[in-house]
């Protein structure tokens, strides 16, 4: 499977949607600026707050809340011709990495919490043609909780955190994700 890399939310979205037309692929996003990932539920985010801040937006096919991407975060979109556990596999690998470092981690459904804060999540949607889009997000960059509160409309049950609080960088996490994707 080809793995592409981008710093643009629009390129991320474009490639993900191209794959859904009948091609397996993966794209990894990390940038120096804030951006927002949204799904098909417009009621899950505040479009006015996004527009006011001039944030780059990428839209997926999933039906879940918005993700505010901080500089240094890693987001991955994988398209397979069938349902796949790849998003959960990525979250499990991050969980294991943190546990090996002695950080208190908990799995909560499709989320990973480090010391009670949400630092990784995944979701997926199966399309009518049988292809499956999976998105995983790992929070690494410095968390701007006020920005998240301004954009995310869904009640904040889990407080977002960042792996940078533990001295962990994208360069530490990227090889973990690459190994999973290369094995597909």
C-alpha positions in Angstrom: 0.0 0.0 0.0 1.3 3.4 -0.9 1.8 5.9 2.0 1.6 9.6 1.1 2.5 12.5 3.4 1.1 16.0 3.5 1.0 19.2 5.6 -2.2 20.3 3.9 -5.7 19.4 5.3 -7.1 19.8 1.8 -4.6 17.5 0.2 -5.3 15.0 3.0 -9.1 15.2 2.2 -8.5 15.0 -1.6 -6.4 11.9 -1.5 -8.7 10.2 1.0 -11.7 10.8 -1.2 -9.9 9.7 -4.4 -9.1 6.4 -2.7 -12.8 5.8 -1.9 -13.4 5.6 -5.6 -11.7 2.2 -5.7 -8.0 2.4 -4.6 -6.4 1.3 -1.3 -4.1 3.9 0.2 -2.9 5.8 3.2 -2.0 9.4 3.9 -0.3 10.9 6.9 -0.8 14.5 7.9 1.2 16.7 10.2 1.6 20.5 9.9 3.0 23.6 11.6 -0.4 25.2 11.8 -3.8 24.4 13.4 -6.4 22.7 11.2 -9.7 20.9 11.8 -10.9 17.5 10.7 -14.7 17.2 10.4 -17.0 14.4 9.5 -20.5 14.5 7.9 -22.2 15.8 11.1 -22.3 19.6 10.6 -23.9 19.9 14.1 -20.6 18.6 15.7 -18.6 21.7 15.0 -18.8 25.5 15.0 -18.2 26.6 11.3 -18.2 30.2 12.3 -15.3 29.8 14.8 -13.4 27.9 12.1 -13.9 30.6 9.5 -13.1 33.4 11.9 -9.7 31.8 12.6 -9.0 31.0 9.0 -8.3 27.4 9.8 -7.6 24.8 7.1 -10.4 22.1 7.1 -10.4 18.5 5.9 -13.6 16.6 5.8 -14.0 12.8 6.1 -16.9 10.5 5.4 -17.2 9.4 9.0 -20.1 10.4 11.4 -18.3 11.6 14.5 -17.2 14.8 16.2 -14.6 17.3 15.0 -10.9 17.0 15.7 -8.8 20.2 16.2 -5.4 19.4 14.9 -2.5 21.1 16.8 0.9 21.8 15.2 2.9 18.6 15.5 -0.2 16.2 15.7 -0.4 13.2 13.4 -3.5 12.3 11.6 -3.8 9.2 9.3 -6.4 8.2 6.8 -6.4 4.7 5.5 -8.6 3.4 2.7 -9.1 -0.4 2.4 -11.3 -2.4 0.1 -12.9 -3.9 3.2 -13.5 -3.3 6.9 -10.3 -3.2 8.8 -9.0 -2.8 12.4 -6.1 -0.6 11.3 -7.3 2.5 13.3 -7.6 0.4 16.4 -4.2 -1.2 15.7 -2.6 2.3 15.5 -4.2 3.3 18.8 -3.2 0.0 20.4 0.4 0.5 19.3 0.4 4.1 20.8 -1.1 2.6 24.0 1.7 0.0 24.2 4.4 2.6 23.5 3.1 4.8 26.3 2.7 1.9 28.7 6.3 0.8 28.0 7.4 4.3 29.0 5.5 3.9 32.3 2.7 6.4 31.4 -0.7 5.6 32.9 -2.8 4.7 29.8 -6.4 3.5 29.4 -8.4 2.2 26.4 -11.8 3.7 26.4 -13.6 2.4 23.3 -11.9 3.8 20.3 -10.0 6.4 22.4 -6.7 6.2 24.3 -6.3 8.3 27.5 -3.0 9.1 29.1 -3.3 10.1 32.7 -7.0 10.7 32.1 -6.6 12.9 29.0 -7.6 11.8 25.4 -4.5 11.6 23.3 -5.5 9.2 20.5 -8.6 8.1 18.7 -9.9 6.3 15.6 -13.1 5.9 13.7 -14.1 4.3 10.4 -17.0 4.2 7.9 -17.8 1.7 5.3 -18.9 3.1 2.0 -21.6 1.7 -0.3 -19.0 0.3 -2.7 -17.5 -1.7 0.2 -14.4 0.4 0.7 -13.7 1.5 4.2 -12.2 4.9 5.3 -10.4 4.8 8.7 -9.1 7.9 10.4 -6.7 7.9 13.4 -5.5 11.0 15.2 -2.7 11.2 17.8 -2.5 14.5 19.8 1.2 15.4 20.2 1.5 19.2 19.8 0.8 21.7 22.6 -3.0 21.5 23.4 -5.0 24.7 23.0 -8.1 23.8 25.0 -9.8 27.2 24.3 -9.5 26.6 20.6 -11.0 23.1 21.0 -13.9 24.5 23.1 -14.6 27.2 20.4 -14.8 24.7 17.6 -16.2 21.5 19.0 -19.9 21.7 19.8 -20.2 18.2 21.2 -20.0 18.2 25.0 -16.4 17.6 26.1 -16.6 14.4 28.1 -12.9 13.6 27.7 -10.4 16.4 28.2 -7.9 16.4 25.3 -4.2 16.0 26.1 -1.0 16.0 24.2 2.0 13.6 24.1 4.3 16.6 24.1 3.5 16.8 27.9 5.6 13.7 28.2 8.4 14.8 25.9 7.1 12.7 23.1 7.3 14.0 19.5 5.9 13.2 16.1 9.3 11.7 15.2 8.8 9.2 18.1 5.3 8.2 16.9 5.6 8.2 13.2 7.7 5.0 12.9 5.0 3.1 14.9 2.4 4.2 12.4 4.6 3.5 9.4 5.3 0.0 10.6 1.6 -0.8 10.8 0.8 0.7 7.4 3.7 -1.1 5.7 2.4 -4.4 7.0 -1.0 -3.9 5.3 
